[in-house]
Amino acid sequence: MVFVLAAGITMLFLVPGWLSQPWMLIKLGFVIALLAYHFACQNKMKQMAEGIFKWSSTQLRIWNEVATIFYLR
């Protein structure tokens, strides 16, 4: 993940004109959303490892299924 982010940032420094393109802004929005999802999942896993279960299994299942639907689009 770190390598891919570094490569993407390098690409934008090499071709800064892409930041004015609507497709790049949409893509960056998806990248930011995916990073937020990644860190939210990491936080949930850390809580569960510590024995803290704030969400039920049904809520976790819904969380997983909604993310899967977004991946398919």
C-alpha positions in Angstrom: 0.0 0.0 0.0 2.8 2.4 0.9 4.6 1.6 -2.4 1.5 2.2 -4.4 0.7 5.5 -2.7 4.3 6.7 -3.2 4.1 5.7 -6.9 0.8 7.6 -7.3 2.2 10.7 -5.6 5.3 10.6 -7.8 3.1 10.2 -10.9 1.2 13.3 -9.9 4.4 15.3 -9.4 5.6 14.2 -12.8 2.3 15.1 -14.5 0.6 17.7 -12.4 -1.9 18.5 -15.1 -3.8 15.4 -14.3 -5.1 17.0 -11.1 -7.2 19.3 -13.2 -8.9 16.3 -14.9 -12.3 15.3 -13.4 -11.5 11.5 -13.7 -8.4 12.0 -11.5 -10.3 13.8 -8.8 -12.9 11.0 -8.8 -10.1 8.4 -8.6 -8.4 10.3 -5.7 -11.8 10.4 -3.9 -12.0 6.6 -4.2 -8.4 6.2 -3.0 -9.2 8.3 0.0 -12.3 6.3 0.7 -10.4 3.1 0.4 -7.8 4.3 2.8 -10.4 5.4 5.3 -12.1 1.9 5.0 -8.7 0.2 5.5 -7.9 2.1 8.7 -11.5 1.6 10.0 -11.1 -2.1 9.5 -7.6 -2.0 11.1 -9.2 -0.2 14.1 -11.9 -2.9 14.4 -9.3 -5.7 14.3 -7.3 -4.0 17.0 -10.3 -3.6 19.2 -11.3 -7.2 18.8 -7.7 -8.4 19.6 -8.0 -6.4 22.9 -11.3 -8.1 23.6 -13.5 -5.1 22.9 -16.5 -6.0 20.8 -18.6 -2.8 20.1 -20.3 -4.2 17.0 -22.4 -7.4 16.7 -21.7 -10.1 14.2 -24.6 -8.9 12.1 -23.3 -5.3 12.0 -19.8 -6.6 11.0 -21.4 -8.8 8.3 -23.3 -5.7 6.9 -20.0 -3.7 7.0 -18.3 -6.4 4.9 -21.2 -6.8 2.4 -21.5 -3.0 1.8 -17.8 -2.8 1.1 -18.1 -5.8 -1.3 -20.9 -4.0 -3.2 -18.7 -1.0 -3.7 -15.8 -3.1 -4.9 -18.0 -4.6 -7.6 -19.0 -1.2 -9.0 
